[in-house]
Amino acid sequence: MLVYGGMKFSKNYQNGDRISWKCNKAACIARVNTVGNQLVFTRNYHNHNDSISSALKFEMTKFGNPTISWGNYRFIKKLTRRMKTWWECTARKSSGCRCVAVTVENRLMKLNGWHNH
């Protein structure tokens, strides 16, 4: 077990001395990677923490397209199926950012990839 940022993580898998950890809460997207005793990567976005979903800002572009803002990042609506919506980073075209957010009923459920800017 690993405790990081006040949250508990369980070992997801291990490859040599590299360990991937996932949050103990079911369906949480938070992940931490360590090599030896050194932290090398964090995706510390807990979707069971209400402060994350409340930090999402739903807005419209000047052209009327829906966007979400979260911290310094902005996503534009790409696709909606049933209650699930996929959002891609607005820097996808300009800098090739591959980060995609997934919301269900206006609640952040998943972040795929990471920002390269």
N, CA, C and O atoms as CSV, one atom per row, in Angstrom:
chain,resi,resn,atom,element,x,y,z
A,1,MET,N,N,0.835,-1.179,0.000
A,1,MET,CA,C,0.000,0.000,0.000
A,1,MET,C,C,0.884,1.248,0.000
A,1,MET,O,O,1.952,1.277,0.612
A,2,LEU,N,N,0.408,2.277,-0.704
A,2,LEU,CA,C,1.113,3.548,-0.814
A,2,LEU,C,C,0.132,4.648,-0.420
A,2,LEU,O,O,-1.031,4.613,-0.820
A,3,VAL,N,N,0.587,5.610,0.351
A,3,VAL,CA,C,-0.226,6.781,0.675
A,3,VAL,C,C,0.447,7.984,0.033
A,3,VAL,O,O,1.619,8.264,0.285
A,4,TYR,N,N,-0.313,8.697,-0.806
A,4,TYR,CA,C,0.201,9.861,-1.510
A,4,TYR,C,C,-0.894,10.922,-1.529
A,4,TYR,O,O,-2.022,10.647,-1.936
A,5,GLY,N,N,-0.568,12.108,-1.098
A,5,GLY,CA,C,-1.546,13.195,-1.075
A,5,GLY,C,C,-2.742,12.899,-0.183
A,5,GLY,O,O,-3.846,13.386,-0.428
A,6,GLY,N,N,-2.517,12.097,0.852
A,6,GLY,CA,C,-3.592,11.758,1.770
A,6,GLY,C,C,-4.529,10.678,1.257
A,6,GLY,O,O,-5.517,10.359,1.920
A,7,MET,N,N,-4.243,10.103,0.083
A,7,MET,CA,C,-5.076,9.052,-0.500
A,7,MET,C,C,-4.307,7.741,-0.527
A,7,MET,O,O,-3.083,7.738,-0.654
A,8,LYS,N,N,-5.016,6.638,-0.408
A,8,LYS,CA,C,-4.397,5.314,-0.415
A,8,LYS,C,C,-4.401,4.733,-1.829
A,8,LYS,O,O,-5.389,4.829,-2.558
A,9,PHE,N,N,-3.271,4.128,-2.195
A,9,PHE,CA,C,-3.114,3.490,-3.496
A,9,PHE,C,C,-2.698,2.037,-3.303
A,9,PHE,O,O,-1.943,1.717,-2.385
A,10,SER,N,N,-3.194,1.158,-4.175
A,10,SER,CA,C,-2.823,-0.257,-4.168
A,10,SER,C,C,-1.977,-0.555,-5.403
A,10,SER,O,O,-2.105,0.108,-6.432
A,11,LYS,N,N,-1.116,-1.557,-5.285
A,11,LYS,CA,C,-0.262,-1.936,-6.407
A,11,LYS,C,C,-1.131,-2.470,-7.544
A,11,LYS,O,O,-1.930,-3.387,-7.354
A,12,ASN,N,N,-0.962,-1.884,-8.725
A,12,ASN,CA,C,-1.703,-2.300,-9.911
A,12,ASN,C,C,-0.901,-3.367,-10.662
A,12,ASN,O,O,-1.429,-4.435,-10.973
A,13,TYR,N,N,0.371,-3.081,-10.952
A,13,TYR,CA,C,1.271,-4.059,-11.540
A,13,TYR,C,C,2.711,-3.632,-11.302
A,13,TYR,O,O,2.981,-2.487,-10.940
A,14,GLN,N,N,3.621,-4.560,-11.509
A,14,GLN,CA,C,5.038,-4.285,-11.299
A,14,GLN,C,C,5.839,-4.862,-12.452
A,14,GLN,O,O,5.583,-5.978,-12.904
A,15,ASN,N,N,6.820,-4.087,-12.928
A,15,ASN,CA,C,7.744,-4.516,-13.969
A,15,ASN,C,C,9.145,-4.164,-13.475
A,15,ASN,O,O,9.566,-3.010,-13.559
A,16,GLY,N,N,9.856,-5.148,-12.966
A,16,GLY,CA,C,11.158,-4.885,-12.352
A,16,GLY,C,C,10.975,-4.037,-11.112
A,16,GLY,O,O,10.204,-4.392,-10.220
A,17,ASP,N,N,11.693,-2.897,-11.047
A,17,ASP,CA,C,11.517,-2.025,-9.883
A,17,ASP,C,C,10.518,-0.899,-10.148
A,17,ASP,O,O,10.329,-0.028,-9.299
A,18,ARG,N,N,9.872,-0.909,-11.328
A,18,ARG,CA,C,8.836,0.070,-11.656
A,18,ARG,C,C,7.482,-0.488,-11.207
A,18,ARG,O,O,7.096,-1.594,-11.584
A,19,ILE,N,N,6.764,0.308,-10.389
A,19,ILE,CA,C,5.470,-0.122,-9.864
A,19,ILE,C,C,4.409,0.901,-10.244
A,19,ILE,O,O,4.607,2.105,-10.078
A,20,SER,N,N,3.290,0.420,-10.750
A,20,SER,CA,C,2.134,1.261,-11.042
A,20,SER,C,C,1.127,1.060,-9.921
A,20,SER,O,O,0.782,-0.069,-9.572
A,21,TRP,N,N,0.659,2.174,-9.362
A,21,TRP,CA,C,-0.288,2.151,-8.247
A,21,TRP,C,C,-1.589,2.784,-8.703
A,21,TRP,O,O,-1.572,3.729,-9.492
A,22,LYS,N,N,-2.738,2.270,-8.210
A,22,LYS,CA,C,-4.031,2.872,-8.512
A,22,LYS,C,C,-4.754,3.182,-7.212
A,22,LYS,O,O,-4.541,2.528,-6.191
A,23,CYS,N,N,-5.608,4.186,-7.270
A,23,CYS,CA,C,-6.375,4.591,-6.094
A,23,CYS,C,C,-7.235,3.425,-5.620
A,23,CYS,O,O,-7.729,2.638,-6.428
A,24,ASN,N,N,-7.409,3.320,-4.305
A,24,ASN,CA,C,-8.197,2.233,-3.728
A,24,ASN,C,C,-9.693,2.340,-4.012
A,24,ASN,O,O,-10.405,1.340,-3.922
A,25,LYS,N,N,-10.178,3.521,-4.348
A,25,LYS,CA,C,-11.611,3.686,-4.615
A,25,LYS,C,C,-11.967,3.103,-5.977
A,25,LYS,O,O,-11.251,3.306,-6.957
A,26,ALA,N,N,-13.079,2.378,-6.027
A,26,ALA,CA,C,-13.515,1.754,-7.278
A,26,ALA,C,C,-13.754,2.808,-8.354
A,26,ALA,O,O,-14.336,3.858,-8.084
A,27,ALA,N,N,-13.309,2.529,-9.557
A,27,ALA,CA,C,-13.500,3.367,-10.746
A,27,ALA,C,C,-12.783,4.713,-10.681
A,27,ALA,O,O,-13.051,5.577,-11.516
A,28,CYS,N,N,-11.886,4.923,-9.727
A,28,CYS,CA,C,-11.130,6.173,-9.671
A,28,CYS,C,C,-10.030,6.139,-10.723
A,28,CYS,O,O,-9.446,5.089,-10.989
A,29,ILE,N,N,-9.753,7.292,-11.318
A,29,ILE,CA,C,-8.778,7.375,-12.398
A,29,ILE,C,C,-7.375,7.748,-11.925
A,29,ILE,O,O,-6.452,7.811,-12.737
A,30,ALA,N,N,-7.199,7.994,-10.642
A,30,ALA,CA,C,-5.891,8.423,-10.122
A,30,ALA,C,C,-4.877,7.285,-10.205
A,30,ALA,O,O,-5.189,6.140,-9.880
A,31,ARG,N,N,-3.656,7.613,-10.646
A,31,ARG,CA,C,-2.569,6.642,-10.763
A,31,ARG,C,C,-1.264,7.289,-10.310
A,31,ARG,O,O,-1.079,8.500,-10.437
A,32,VAL,N,N,-0.373,6.473,-9.785
A,32,VAL,CA,C,0.962,6.910,-9.379
A,32,VAL,C,C,1.933,5.827,-9.817
A,32,VAL,O,O,1.651,4.639,-9.661
A,33,ASN,N,N,3.082,6.230,-10.368
A,33,ASN,CA,C,4.137,5.283,-10.730
A,33,ASN,C,C,5.390,5.590,-9.927
A,33,ASN,O,O,5.748,6.751,-9.726
A,34,THR,N,N,6.050,4.534,-9.471
A,34,THR,CA,C,7.305,4.689,-8.747
A,34,THR,C,C,8.359,3.790,-9.375
A,34,THR,O,O,8.048,2.745,-9.947
A,35,VAL,N,N,9.616,4.220,-9.255
A,35,VAL,CA,C,10.763,3.389,-9.601
A,35,VAL,C,C,11.624,3.364,-8.352
A,35,VAL,O,O,12.134,4.393,-7.908
A,36,GLY,N,N,11.778,2.169,-7.791
A,36,GLY,CA,C,12.436,2.079,-6.489
A,36,GLY,C,C,11.586,2.822,-5.474
A,36,GLY,O,O,10.402,2.524,-5.320
A,37,ASN,N,N,12.169,3.771,-4.789
A,37,ASN,CA,C,11.416,4.591,-3.835
A,37,ASN,C,C,11.153,5.991,-4.362
A,37,ASN,O,O,10.743,6.870,-3.605
A,38,GLN,N,N,11.386,6.213,-5.668
A,38,GLN,CA,C,11.219,7.536,-6.266
A,38,GLN,C,C,9.900,7.622,-7.027
A,38,GLN,O,O,9.564,6.721,-7.796
A,39,LEU,N,N,9.161,8.692,-6.816
A,39,LEU,CA,C,7.939,8.970,-7.548
A,39,LEU,C,C,8.325,9.487,-8.930
A,39,LEU,O,O,9.072,10.461,-9.028
A,40,VAL,N,N,7.834,8.858,-10.004
A,40,VAL,CA,C,8.214,9.284,-11.352
A,40,VAL,C,C,7.043,9.820,-12.171
A,40,VAL,O,O,7.255,10.523,-13.158
A,41,PHE,N,N,5.811,9.497,-11.776
A,41,PHE,CA,C,4.652,9.953,-12.543
A,41,PHE,C,C,3.433,9.976,-11.632
A,41,PHE,O,O,3.229,9.058,-10.838
A,42,THR,N,N,2.628,11.016,-11.745
A,42,THR,CA,C,1.361,11.042,-11.026
A,42,THR,C,C,0.261,11.508,-11.957
A,42,THR,O,O,0.451,12.423,-12.759
A,43,ARG,N,N,-0.862,10.885,-11.844
A,43,ARG,CA,C,-2.116,11.368,-12.434
A,43,ARG,C,C,-3.069,11.362,-11.255
A,43,ARG,O,O,-3.905,10.472,-11.102
A,44,ASN,N,N,-2.919,12.377,-10.432
A,44,ASN,CA,C,-3.581,12.422,-9.137
A,44,ASN,C,C,-4.938,13.127,-9.243
A,44,ASN,O,O,-5.222,14.064,-8.497
A,45,TYR,N,N,-5.772,12.658,-10.185
A,45,TYR,CA,C,-7.102,13.219,-10.386
A,45,TYR,C,C,-8.118,12.234,-9.826
A,45,TYR,O,O,-8.471,11.265,-10.499
A,46,HIS,N,N,-8.585,12.460,-8.630
A,46,HIS,CA,C,-9.538,11.559,-7.996
A,46,HIS,C,C,-10.958,11.970,-8.371
A,46,HIS,O,O,-11.410,13.053,-7.998
A,47,ASN,N,N,-11.659,11.115,-9.103
A,47,ASN,CA,C,-13.019,11.455,-9.516
A,47,ASN,C,C,-14.054,11.184,-8.435
A,47,ASN,O,O,-15.240,11.432,-8.655
A,48,HIS,N,N,-13.647,10.687,-7.284
A,48,HIS,CA,C,-14.585,10.509,-6.184
A,48,HIS,C,C,-14.522,11.677,-5.213
A,48,HIS,O,O,-15.241,11.703,-4.214
A,49,ASN,N,N,-13.670,12.629,-5.506
A,49,ASN,CA,C,-13.544,13.832,-4.697
A,49,ASN,C,C,-14.401,14.920,-5.337
A,49,ASN,O,O,-14.145,15.303,-6.479
A,50,ASP,N,N,-15.403,15.421,-4.638
A,50,ASP,CA,C,-16.319,16.400,-5.209
A,50,ASP,C,C,-15.640,17.678,-5.653
A,50,ASP,O,O,-16.168,18.392,-6.505
A,51,SER,N,N,-14.473,17.982,-5.088
A,51,SER,CA,C,-13.797,19.231,-5.458
A,51,SER,C,C,-13.319,19.191,-6.905
A,51,SER,O,O,-13.191,20.239,-7.538
A,52,ILE,N,N,-13.056,18.007,-7.436
A,52,ILE,CA,C,-12.615,17.905,-8.828
A,52,ILE,C,C,-13.748,18.246,-9.766
A,52,ILE,O,O,-13.589,19.091,-10.647
A,53,SER,N,N,-14.894,17.602,-9.594
A,53,SER,CA,C,-16.017,17.876,-10.486
A,53,SER,C,C,-16.512,19.301,-10.334
A,53,SER,O,O,-16.967,19.900,-11.308
A,54,SER,N,N,-16.433,19.856,-9.135
A,54,SER,CA,C,-16.866,21.237,-8.966
A,54,SER,C,C,-15.860,22.204,-9.585
A,54,SER,O,O,-16.204,23.351,-9.867
A,55,ALA,N,N,-14.618,21.756,-9.800
A,55,ALA,CA,C,-13.616,22.608,-10.435
A,55,ALA,C,C,-13.795,22.663,-11.949
A,55,ALA,O,O,-13.226,23.536,-12.603
A,56,LEU,N,N,-14.571,21.752,-12.510
A,56,LEU,CA,C,-14.864,21.791,-13.942
A,56,LEU,C,C,-15.751,22.990,-14.237
A,56,LEU,O,O,-16.742,23.228,-13.547
A,57,LYS,N,N,-15.389,23.737,-15.260
A,57,LYS,CA,C,-16.200,24.874,-15.664
A,57,LYS,C,C,-16.737,24.593,-17.060
A,57,LYS,O,O,-15.965,24.435,-18.005
A,58,PHE,N,N,-18.028,24.532,-17.189
A,58,PHE,CA,C,-18.673,24.316,-18.480
A,58,PHE,C,C,-18.944,25.671,-19.099
A,58,PHE,O,O,-19.612,26.519,-18.507
A,59,GLU,N,N,-18.412,25.864,-20.307
A,59,GLU,CA,C,-18.500,27.157,-20.982
A,59,GLU,C,C,-18.856,26.943,-22.447
A,59,GLU,O,O,-19.004,25.810,-22.905
A,60,MET,N,N,-18.989,28.034,-23.162
A,60,MET,CA,C,-19.212,28.001,-24.612
A,60,MET,C,C,-18.169,28.861,-25.289
A,60,MET,O,O,-17.776,29.899,-24.758
A,61,THR,N,N,-17.715,28.434,-26.469
A,61,THR,CA,C,-16.809,29.276,-27.249
A,61,THR,C,C,-17.615,30.413,-27.857
A,61,THR,O,O,-18.843,30.428,-27.772
A,62,LYS,N,N,-16.923,31.361,-28.468
A,62,LYS,CA,C,-17.638,32.463,-29.097
A,62,LYS,C,C,-18.459,31.994,-30.293
A,62,LYS,O,O,-19.329,32.717,-30.779
A,63,PHE,N,N,-18.176,30.765,-30.772
A,63,PHE,CA,C,-18.937,30.195,-31.874
A,63,PHE,C,C,-20.065,29.289,-31.386
A,63,PHE,O,O,-20.772,28.689,-32.195
A,64,GLY,N,N,-20.237,29.186,-30.055
A,64,GLY,CA,C,-21.322,28.400,-29.489
A,64,GLY,C,C,-21.010,26.931,-29.254
A,64,GLY,O,O,-21.916,26.137,-29.002
A,65,ASN,N,N,-19.724,26.559,-29.335
A,65,ASN,CA,C,-19.334,25.173,-29.090
A,65,ASN,C,C,-19.064,24.956,-27.606
A,65,ASN,O,O,-18.409,25.787,-26.977
A,66,PRO,N,N,-19.556,23.851,-27.031
A,66,PRO,CA,C,-19.341,23.606,-25.609
A,66,PRO,C,C,-17.891,23.246,-25.291
A,66,PRO,O,O,-17.242,22.512,-26.036
A,67,THR,N,N,-17.401,23.771,-24.185
A,67,THR,CA,C,-16.053,23.459,-23.706
A,67,THR,C,C,-16.105,23.229,-22.203
A,67,THR,O,O,-17.049,23.635,-21.525
A,68,ILE,N,N,-15.067,22.568,-21.699
A,68,ILE,CA,C,-14.871,22.502,-20.256
A,68,ILE,C,C,-13.474,23.015,-19.967
A,68,ILE,O,O,-12.543,22.791,-20.740
A,69,SER,N,N,-13.341,23.695,-18.860
A,69,SER,CA,C,-12.046,24.167,-18.389
A,69,SER,C,C,-11.778,23.509,-17.058
A,69,SER,O,O,-12.667,23.364,-16.219
A,70,TRP,N,N,-10.535,23.116,-16.883
A,70,TRP,CA,C,-10.126,22.488,-15.631
A,70,TRP,C,C,-8.695,22.913,-15.373
A,70,TRP,O,O,-7.774,22.465,-16.054
A,71,GLY,N,N,-8.512,23.770,-14.397
A,71,GLY,CA,C,-7.185,24.326,-14.153
A,71,GLY,C,C,-6.764,25.167,-15.347
A,71,GLY,O,O,-7.516,26.030,-15.800
A,72,ASN,N,N,-5.555,24.915,-15.861
A,72,ASN,CA,C,-5.041,25.661,-17.008
A,72,ASN,C,C,-5.391,25.004,-18.332
A,72,ASN,O,O,-4.960,25.479,-19.383
A,73,TYR,N,N,-6.154,23.935,-18.309
A,73,TYR,CA,C,-6.445,23.183,-19.522
A,73,TYR,C,C,-7.889,23.378,-19.953
A,73,TYR,O,O,-8.792,23.546,-19.134
A,74,ARG,N,N,-8.075,23.349,-21.268
A,74,ARG,CA,C,-9.400,23.535,-21.835
A,74,ARG,C,C,-9.668,22.418,-22.832
A,74,ARG,O,O,-8.787,22.041,-23.605
A,75,PHE,N,N,-10.877,21.894,-22.811
A,75,PHE,CA,C,-11.266,20.800,-23.679
A,75,PHE,C,C,-12.501,21.199,-24.472
A,75,PHE,O,O,-13.365,21.919,-23.972
A,76,ILE,N,N,-12.579,20.725,-25.715
A,76,ILE,CA,C,-13.741,20.980,-26.555
A,76,ILE,C,C,-14.491,19.670,-26.760
A,76,ILE,O,O,-13.887,18.602,-26.855
A,77,LYS,N,N,-15.800,19.767,-26.826
A,77,LYS,CA,C,-16.644,18.575,-26.952
A,77,LYS,C,C,-16.384,17.886,-28.296
A,77,LYS,O,O,-16.439,18.513,-29.354
A,78,LYS,N,N,-16.102,16.594,-28.225
A,78,LYS,CA,C,-15.801,15.819,-29.420
A,78,LYS,C,C,-16.966,14.901,-29.797
A,78,LYS,O,O,-17.347,14.828,-30.965
A,79,LEU,N,N,-17.536,14.194,-28.797
A,79,LEU,CA,C,-18.537,13.173,-29.081
A,79,LEU,C,C,-19.387,12.922,-27.841
A,79,LEU,O,O,-18.885,12.942,-26.717
A,80,THR,N,N,-20.680,12.685,-28.057
A,80,THR,CA,C,-21.569,12.289,-26.963
A,80,THR,C,C,-22.338,11.052,-27.386
A,80,THR,O,O,-22.928,11.004,-28.466
A,81,ARG,N,N,-22.322,10.049,-26.511
A,81,ARG,CA,C,-23.118,8.842,-26.708
A,81,ARG,C,C,-23.801,8.534,-25.393
A,81,ARG,O,O,-23.150,8.365,-24.361
A,82,ARG,N,N,-25.109,8.462,-25.442
A,82,ARG,CA,C,-25.924,8.270,-24.246
A,82,ARG,C,C,-25.563,9.339,-23.220
A,82,ARG,O,O,-25.733,10.528,-23.492
A,83,MET,N,N,-25.073,8.947,-22.056
A,83,MET,CA,C,-24.763,9.935,-21.016
A,83,MET,C,C,-23.274,10.272,-20.966
A,83,MET,O,O,-22.860,11.101,-20.155
A,84,LYS,N,N,-22.462,9.644,-21.820
A,84,LYS,CA,C,-21.009,9.820,-21.788
A,84,LYS,C,C,-20.573,10.816,-22.862
A,84,LYS,O,O,-21.016,10.742,-24.008
A,85,THR,N,N,-19.696,11.753,-22.474
A,85,THR,CA,C,-19.179,12.759,-23.410
A,85,THR,C,C,-17.659,12.726,-23.410
A,85,THR,O,O,-17.026,12.695,-22.355
A,86,TRP,N,N,-17.080,12.732,-24.612
A,86,TRP,CA,C,-15.624,12.782,-24.786
A,86,TRP,C,C,-15.242,14.202,-25.170
A,86,TRP,O,O,-15.888,14.829,-26.010
A,87,TRP,N,N,-14.180,14.699,-24.541
A,87,TRP,CA,C,-13.683,16.054,-24.767
A,87,TRP,C,C,-12.203,15.961,-25.127
A,87,TRP,O,O,-11.458,15.235,-24.469
A,88,GLU,N,N,-11.766,16.677,-26.153
A,88,GLU,CA,C,-10.342,16.671,-26.501
A,88,GLU,C,C,-9.718,18.016,-26.175
A,88,GLU,O,O,-10.375,19.056,-26.225
A,89,CYS,N,N,-8.443,17.973,-25.842
A,89,CYS,CA,C,-7.719,19.189,-25.487
A,89,CYS,C,C,-7.742,20.160,-26.660
A,89,CYS,O,O,-7.595,19.752,-27.812
A,90,THR,N,N,-7.924,21.431,-26.370
A,90,THR,CA,C,-7.973,22.434,-27.436
A,90,THR,C,C,-6.613,22.634,-28.097
A,90,THR,O,O,-6.528,23.236,-29.168
A,91,ALA,N,N,-5.549,22.137,-27.470
A,91,ALA,CA,C,-4.211,22.253,-28.066
A,91,ALA,C,C,-3.880,21.045,-28.956
A,91,ALA,O,O,-2.732,20.874,-29.364
A,92,ARG,N,N,-4.865,20.224,-29.252
A,92,ARG,CA,C,-4.629,19.018,-30.057
A,92,ARG,C,C,-4.058,19.364,-31.431
A,92,ARG,O,O,-3.087,18.753,-31.876
A,93,LYS,N,N,-4.652,20.329,-32.089
A,93,LYS,CA,C,-4.186,20.684,-33.435
A,93,LYS,C,C,-2.892,21.489,-33.414
A,93,LYS,O,O,-2.005,21.262,-34.238
A,94,SER,N,N,-2.780,22.426,-32.478
A,94,SER,CA,C,-1.610,23.301,-32.466
A,94,SER,C,C,-0.349,22.626,-31.938
A,94,SER,O,O,0.742,22.868,-32.454
A,95,SER,N,N,-0.484,21.777,-30.909
A,95,SER,CA,C,0.720,21.160,-30.338
A,95,SER,C,C,0.657,19.637,-30.303
A,95,SER,O,O,1.558,18.994,-29.763
A,96,GLY,N,N,-0.397,19.053,-30.872
A,96,GLY,CA,C,-0.494,17.600,-30.926
A,96,GLY,C,C,-0.840,16.949,-29.599
A,96,GLY,O,O,-0.569,15.764,-29.405
A,97,CYS,N,N,-1.434,17.701,-28.682
A,97,CYS,CA,C,-1.787,17.147,-27.373
A,97,CYS,C,C,-2.858,16.077,-27.537
A,97,CYS,O,O,-3.867,16.299,-28.205
A,98,ARG,N,N,-2.637,14.918,-26.928
A,98,ARG,CA,C,-3.535,13.776,-27.087
A,98,ARG,C,C,-4.422,13.539,-25.861
A,98,ARG,O,O,-5.081,12.503,-25.772
A,99,CYS,N,N,-4.447,14.470,-24.929
A,99,CYS,CA,C,-5.233,14.282,-23.708
A,99,CYS,C,C,-6.730,14.374,-24.030
A,99,CYS,O,O,-7.173,15.293,-24.719
A,100,VAL,N,N,-7.489,13.416,-23.524
A,100,VAL,CA,C,-8.932,13.366,-23.718
A,100,VAL,C,C,-9.596,13.182,-22.359
A,100,VAL,O,O,-9.177,12.339,-21.566
A,101,ALA,N,N,-10.621,13.966,-22.095
A,101,ALA,CA,C,-11.397,13.839,-20.860
A,101,ALA,C,C,-12.727,13.175,-21.185
A,101,ALA,O,O,-13.282,13.368,-22.267
A,102,VAL,N,N,-13.228,12.395,-20.242
A,102,VAL,CA,C,-14.532,11.745,-20.393
A,102,VAL,C,C,-15.389,12.149,-19.203
A,102,VAL,O,O,-14.978,12.006,-18.052
A,103,THR,N,N,-16.591,12.656,-19.492
A,103,THR,CA,C,-17.523,13.017,-18.430
A,103,THR,C,C,-18.797,12.188,-18.575
A,103,THR,O,O,-19.192,11.797,-19.673
A,104,VAL,N,N,-19.415,11.941,-17.444
A,104,VAL,CA,C,-20.737,11.320,-17.404
A,104,VAL,C,C,-21.589,12.205,-16.516
A,104,VAL,O,O,-21.287,12.412,-15.341
A,105,GLU,N,N,-22.665,12.724,-17.102
A,105,GLU,CA,C,-23.550,13.646,-16.378
A,105,GLU,C,C,-22.760,14.770,-15.701
A,105,GLU,O,O,-22.938,15.034,-14.512
A,106,ASN,N,N,-21.902,15.414,-16.456
A,106,ASN,CA,C,-21.099,16.561,-16.008
A,106,ASN,C,C,-20.139,16.239,-14.869
A,106,ASN,O,O,-19.757,17.133,-14.114
A,107,ARG,N,N,-19.749,14.989,-14.736
A,107,ARG,CA,C,-18.789,14.573,-13.718
A,107,ARG,C,C,-17.603,13.928,-14.413
A,107,ARG,O,O,-17.779,13.013,-15.219
A,108,LEU,N,N,-16.391,14.394,-14.111
A,108,LEU,CA,C,-15.191,13.849,-14.720
A,108,LEU,C,C,-15.011,12.398,-14.294
A,108,LEU,O,O,-14.963,12.090,-13.103
A,109,MET,N,N,-14.912,11.510,-15.283
A,109,MET,CA,C,-14.764,10.093,-14.984
A,109,MET,C,C,-13.392,9.552,-15.377
A,109,MET,O,O,-12.891,8.610,-14.762
A,110,LYS,N,N,-12.784,10.151,-16.407
A,110,LYS,CA,C,-11.534,9.588,-16.899
A,110,LYS,C,C,-10.730,10.636,-17.655
A,110,LYS,O,O,-11.296,11.498,-18.328
A,111,LEU,N,N,-9.420,10.557,-17.542
A,111,LEU,CA,C,-8.504,11.325,-18.380
A,111,LEU,C,C,-7.619,10.314,-19.094
A,111,LEU,O,O,-6.920,9.528,-18.454
A,112,ASN,N,N,-7.652,10.337,-20.405
A,112,ASN,CA,C,-6.790,9.454,-21.195
A,112,ASN,C,C,-5.615,10.252,-21.716
A,112,ASN,O,O,-5.794,11.337,-22.270
A,113,GLY,N,N,-4.411,9.726,-21.543
A,113,GLY,CA,C,-3.211,10.426,-21.979
A,113,GLY,C,C,-2.850,11.541,-21.007
A,113,GLY,O,O,-3.414,11.634,-19.916
A,114,TRP,N,N,-1.916,12.378,-21.407
A,114,TRP,CA,C,-1.522,13.516,-20.588
A,114,TRP,C,C,-1.148,14.652,-21.508
A,114,TRP,O,O,-0.862,14.449,-22.688
A,115,HIS,N,N,-1.153,15.832,-20.965
A,115,HIS,CA,C,-0.864,17.039,-21.749
A,115,HIS,C,C,0.627,17.123,-22.062
A,115,HIS,O,O,1.468,16.800,-21.223
A,116,ASN,N,N,0.942,17.562,-23.279
A,116,ASN,CA,C,2.352,17.727,-23.663
A,116,ASN,C,C,2.734,19.200,-23.732
A,116,ASN,O,O,3.740,19.549,-24.351
A,117,HIS,N,N,1.954,20.055,-23.114
A,117,HIS,CA,C,2.220,21.497,-23.172
A,117,HIS,C,C,2.053,22.107,-21.796
A,117,HIS,O,O,2.233,23.314,-21.630
